[in-house]
Each structure stands twice: as structure tokens, then as C-alpha cells.
Amino acid sequence: MKYLSILFGCSMFLIACGGGDKSTLGSTADTGRLAKASSKTSAAASQSNPAIESEPVNNQIELTANDRMQYSDTLFKVRAGEKVSLKLTNIGKMPKNSMGHNFTLLKTGTDITKFAIEGMKYRDQDYVSPAFKGSVIAHTALIGPGESTQITFVIKNKGYYDFICTFPGHYGSMRGKIIAE
Ligand SMILES: [Cu+2]
């Protein structure tokens, strides 16, 4: 009985607290501070992301792509300034003209949506617009079912880099990041 009354007291306290918080949230100054604090927290969270921290540094990348518009992995960590060798295999069965895949690594700051949409018009250039060639660090050929392709490249500067498949409509799900450190 003693414990029950303690529990009851605690929950009453919690309810009171909840009400109090709500009223402080009402003021715009507090809301602004809260937004700032939460954005700070999320920035810190992404910096100490366990998935990123536990990712081993490896300049030998093997990647597959399938008929469901997916890469086998979307996060890689490499050593900046050293040669990276990347092998892409299309493990799908659908024909290349409806489900071809490539790997296209983009310079920091590239607008992925713009890049991908512009590229759709350039089938003969593996769906990379000539106007956006300068945004590409490296890319593989576009490959069909059962095919493999291999490239080597160097990421000179440390940082986060996006990669996508430029086949029309694929960039939404076929994208990932390479962290060079
Ligand atoms: Cu693709």
C-alpha cells in the first residue's frame, strides 16, 4: 500500500509537470530556443551516428544493384587522397533499357534532383547531362542484368559525397554516401 501511494503521488507530479511545460511552450521565445536546441541535438546525433562510426575504412568497394532499384549498400568510408576501386554488379534480370544501373559519384554541393532530372534526356551519355559533367567525380558505365563494371578514382578532399544511379527515376531510392577521411 505504501508503494502504491508513492506511485500515485509520482504520477500526479508528472501530470502537473506536463501541464507546466505546455504553458511555457506557448511563448514564441521559448519555441525558438527549443527549435535551436533540437537542431543542435540532431547535428550532434548525426556526427556520432553509430552506423557511420562503425563503418570500416575500405578503398575496395563492391556494390550490387537489383531490379527493385536498390543498391546493396548505401554507406562507404574511404581514405581520401588514395585510389578507390569500385566494382558494380547488376544482379537483376530486367533488361537494361528498363532497369539499367550505374554508380555516379557527385561533388559536394551538387543539387541531386536537378542533376538527375537534367540527365534523363541524355540516354547516350549514360544519363549524365553534358552541362553537369563538372559535378561528377567518377561514374561507371550503365549496365544491364548480369553485367559488372569496375572503375578507380581518387577523392582528394575529406568530406561527405553523394552517389546515385542516374537511370531515369532511380535516384530517389538508389543513392548513398561515401565518407572520405
Ligand atoms: Cu538504377
Residues whose N, C-alpha, C, O or C-beta is under 5 A from the ligand:
A	BS01	CU	G100 H101 N102 C165 F167 H170 M174
